[in-house]
Amino acid sequence: MLNVMIWGAGKNCKIVLKAIRRDMCNFIGIVDSNEKLYRSLYMNRWLVVSPEILRNSQIDYIVISVSNNEEILEQCVKMGIEKEKIIDYWNTNEEYCFIDDKEKKVILMERELKKYKRQLQNMPYELGMGITPIIRPAEELLEIIINEKKSLSRFGDGELEIMQGRERPWFQLPDHKLAERLMEVFNTRDERIIIALADNFGKLDCYTDQAADGIREYLEHGIREDLMKVIDTKRVYYDTYVTRPYMIYKNKEHAVRIFQLFKEVWKERNLLFVEGRQAFIGVRNDLFDGAASIRRIIVPSKNAFFAYERILNAVKQNIADDTLVLISLGPTATVLAYDLAMEGVQAIDIGQLDNEYDWFLRGVLERIKIPGKCVAEVPGGHEVSAIEDTEYIKQIVAQVE
């Protein structure tokens, strides 16, 4: 009989386990990359072991239970597992005698149904029939920054969720003080800083189908209504996706103009990066080649707001004349850009711009890991091996623990 194992002891494992006909194969057990699960019993019966067991083993098939499985497929290749032995459960139409996929077909149909229901529920807003915020486009935002030297604080899902007292980004735990500061920034009317808001509330036809579906899913179950309680519909906001000009858009040429404008923002400027450890912003690409100089302050990549006063002081101690501060630090960047602007320093929350630029240069259509850089939105992407770059090391002027 065929020897079969499942890869992935997460929420989908039970479904896949049920689909495998043990009268038609010899089911060995479950492997998972999470070391915390090793030697545990799934459903008090099946032993969970390391994927290393698959090296040179007599396993005939590995059934991957994880839907977002790029990292697992990559690991299989590195381990030398033959492609014919790998079954991508959720993304294959092939039939195997030992897999009963009737339940999978039902589940996939239910998912499609939910997607269409969300489209229907959101359609009035996408057709301009509902009340939505005024959000001006990214190109207009960058032209204002270039011409008027204004600062930028961005509000995406993570910031808005923290303001609502909910947990969203993995890299920052919710905090009452952070929520208060974000609300203060969001409500400011100071002309030195531009407030950007995610353009999620109206038309979504510029986004890829996957991105639009994700936005609709996020806004359901009362989230839209909660957010509209803090949004001023008479105020003009600007597009927070200015730093995400490539991956979520159908028209990939949109990114060309946005990156050109960003390069104009810091052309011949003295830059001070405030970045999380392992971000390596601008390393191995030409995004910042036009700058006069680059210095860096390296800070914690996780829960940075808990070190906020130390970060702010480190920035103030390293500001020289004509310094443009560029910050990539999640919700902390939103607050820091505001506080620096109030001190008369131009500061821009650049979010994941550097990762977007790397994807743009590679011409990829899905988010992938970038060697030597932290990529928060990709499984395993925040696990980064140290890189040797003497120029990067020379640019570090301070580190905050």
N, C-alpha and C positions, 0 to 999 in steps of 0.2 A: 504493500500500500504506500501511497505518497506520504512523505513526511512534510507537515505544514506547520508554520508558526505565524503568529500575528505580531506586527510591529506597531506599538502604540497602546499603552494601557490607560488612555484617556476616556473621554465621555462616549466616543464612538465604538470603543472596544466591545462593549456588550452587544451592540447591533451586529458587528462582524462575527463575533463569537457565535451568536445565534445562527448566522447564515452558513457557517461551515458545517457541513454534514460529516460528523465524525464516524458514521458508518461507511463513508467513502474514502476516508483518509486517516492517517495516524497523526492526530493533533498533538504537538509536542509541548507548546506553551507560548508565552508572550515575552517579547523583548521590548525594552524601552530605554531611551537615552538618559532619562532622569535617574541619577544615582540613588536618590532618596527612595525609589521604589524597588531597588534591587533586593531580592530574597523575600519580598512580600508575596502574599497570596491574593490574586485577583479573584473576587467573589468567593474568597475563602477556599479556593480550589486550585487555581492555575498559578504556577510559580512565575514571577517576573524576573527576568535576568538581563544581563548586559548584552548589547548587540554583538560584542566580541565573540559570543558563542557561534555566530554565523560564519566566522572565518573558517574556510576549508571544512565546513560541516557537511553532513549528508542530507541537509534540508532541500527538499524539492521545490517548495514555494514559500515565499514570504508575502503575507497579505498585509498591506499597509492600511491601518484603520484611520489615519489622520487625513483630514481633507486638505489642509495646507501643508503639503509634504515635501516641498522643494529641498529642505535641509536633509530629510531622510533619504531622498533619492540620491542626493550628492554623497551622503555617507555610504550608501550602498556601493556606489561607483568606486569610492576610495578603498572599500574593503574587498573589491574585486568580485562582487556578487554578479553573476550573469544576469543580464537584463531580462532574459526569458523566465527567470525564477521570481521576478518581482511583480506582484499584482497590486496595482493602484486601485483599491476597492471602489472608491467614489468616482473615479474618473476613467473607468474602462467599461466598454460594452461587450468585451469578450466573455464567452460563457465557459465555465469550468464545471466539471462534473461534480466536484466536491463543494461547490458554493451555490446556495439557494438565494438568489438575489431578488426574490419577489418583494420582500420588505424594503429593500433599498429603493426599488422603483416607486413604491408608495411614498417613502420619505422624500425622495427627490421631487415627486409630483406635488407634495404638500409644500415644499420649499418654493416651488414655482408659483403656487397659488398664493402664498403669503407675499411674494414679491409683487404680483399683480394687484393684490389688495392694497399694498402700500402705495403703488402708483396711483390707484384710483383715489385713495384718501388724500394724497398730496396734490392731485391734479388741479384743484381750484387755485392753489397758490402758484403753480407752474404756468397757469393760463392767465395770471394777473388778476384773479377774482378775489383774492384774500389780501389782508393787510400785511405788508412786508416792510422791512427796514430799507432805507436808502443806502445803497452800497456802491460807491464809485469804483471804476475799474483800476486794475493794477498799474497800467501804463500811466494813467493820470496821477496816481499816487507817487510813482517814482519821479515824474517830472517836477512835482511839487518839492520833493526832497532835494532834487538836484538844484532847482532854481532858488529855493527859499531856505535850504539848509535846516529843514525841520527834522525832529526825531520821530521815531515810530514805535508804538506799543501794539502788539498783535494779540487778538483774542480768538482762539480756536476752541475746539470742543473741550480740551483739557482745562483751559482757564475758566470757561463758562461753567463747567461741571464743578470745579472747586468753589466758584462763587455760589453755587447752589448747595454746597455742603456735601457733594458726592465725590467719590473717588473715580479718577479717570486715567491719567497717565501713570505708567508703572514707575516712572523716574521721580515722582513727587507725591508723597502722601498728603492727603488733605490736611489743612491746618487753618484754625480760626483766624489767626493773624494774617495769613496769606490771603484768605478769602476777603477780609476787610480791605487789605491793600489793593487787591485786584478790583474790588468795587470802587474804591477811591479813584484809581486810574481810569476805569471805564467811564466814570461820570465826570471826569475833568473837562473843562472847557478852555483850558490853557492853549493858546495858539502855537506854542512852541512844540507841541507834540501832536501827532496824528494818531487817532484811534482806529484800528482796523478790526473788522468783524468778518467772520467766515461767510462767504456768499452762498449760503445754504437755503435761503428762505423763499426764493422765487423760482425763476426759470433754471432748469438744470441741464438744458440741452447742449451746453458747451462741454459738459463732462463726459467721460467714458460711461458706458452703461454700468460697469462695476462701481465706479465712484458715485454715480447718481443713486444707485440702489442702496449703497452704504449710507448716504446722506438721508434718504427717506427712512431707512431703518432706524437711524439715530434719532430722528425727529418724532417718531411715533410714541405712543403710550404717554402722552402729555408733556413730552420734553419741549416741543415747539411752544406750547402755551406757557410753560415755566420760563423759557428764555424771553419770550415777548414781554413778560412782566418787568424785566430790567432793561429792555431795549427801548430807546426813545425813537419812535417812528417819524418824528419831525427833524431829527438830527441827520447830518450827512456823515456816514462812516466810509471807510475805504476797505478794499478787499484784502483780507488777511492771507489769502492764497497767493499773494504777490511772491512769497518765498517758496511756493509750490507750483511753478509755472509749467511743469512738464508732464509728470506722470498721470495726473487726473484728467488731463484735457484730451479731447478727441483730436484737435488740431495741434500737432506737436510743433508746428512752426511758431505757435504762440510764444514758446519759450525763447526763441531766438532773440526777439525784440526785448523781452524782459531781462535776459542776461546781459544784453548790450547796455541797457539802461543802468542796471546794477553796477556794471564796470565803470560807467560814467560817474556814479555816486562817489566811488572811492578813487577815481583817477587822480594820481599825484597827491593823495592825502596820506597823512600819517595815521596808520590804523593801530588800534589796540583791541585785540580779540579777548573776549571773556567767554571761555568755552569749558565744557565738561572734560574731565580726564578721558582720554581715548577718542575724543572727537576728531582731532587732527585736521581742523578746518583748513582747506586750501592746499593741503599737502598732496603732491602728485597730480595736481591739475593747475590750470592757468587762470583760475577765476580772479585772483587778486594780483596778477602780474603787473597791472598798471599802477599799483599803489607806490607811494614814495618810500614807505617803510612799514614793517609789520612787527608788533610786539604782542606778547601773549600773557594772559593771566589764566592759570589752570586751576579749576575749582572742582568740587565733587560733582560727578555726573548724576548722582542720585540724591534726592532730598536736599538740593542746593539751598533752598530757602532757609533751612535750619542754620546755615552759615552766612546768612545774608549780610549782617553788619560787617563781618570780616571781609566779605567779597566787596562790598561798597567801599570800605576803607582802602582796600588794595587798589581799586580802580582810581580813587581820588589821589592816591600817592604816586600814580604812574601816568597821570594826564599831563601831556605837554601841549604847547601851542598847536592849534589847528588839529587836535586829535579827534578822530572819528572813532567812536567806540562801537564795535560790532559784537552782538551778544547772541550766543546760541545756548540757551539754558532753560528751555521750557517755560513754565509760568514765572519763574524767577526773572527771566529776561524781560517779561512784560513790565514788572515792577521796577527793575533796575533801569531800564531805558527811560522811564518816567522820572525817577528820582534824579538821574543825571541831567535830563532836560531841564528840570527845575533849578539845577545848579549852573545852567548855561552851557552845558556840554552836549554836542550832538551825539545821539546814541540811537542805534537801530537794532531792533530785535530781528535777526536774520533767520531764526528757526532752522529748518532743515535744508536751507538753500544749497549748501555745499553738497549734500547727498543728491539733491535733485540735479545739480550740475553734472555730477559724476554719472548719473543714469542717462542724462541727456547726451553726454559725450559718447557713452557706450551704445546709445540707440536702443536700449532695452524697453520692453513694453510692460514689464512687471517689476516690482521692487525686488532687488537682489542684494545680497551682502556685498559690501565694498571692502576689499582687502585692506586691512590696516586702519579701518574707521568704524566707529560705532554707528549702527543703523537701528534705531529704536523700533522701527515698524516691521522688521523682518525677524522671524524666529531664529534665535541664536545670534542675532546681529549686534547685540550689545556685549557679546563676549569677544573681545578684541585682543589679539596678540600684540605685544609691544613691537614697534618698528624703530629702526635705526635711521634717523634723519638728523644730521648734524645742524642743518640750517634751522629746522624746527626747534631743536634744543637751544640754539643761540637766541632765538626770539623770545624765550620764556623769561619774563622779568619778575614774576611772582607766582607762588603757589599757595592756595588756601586749602587747608585740610577740613 
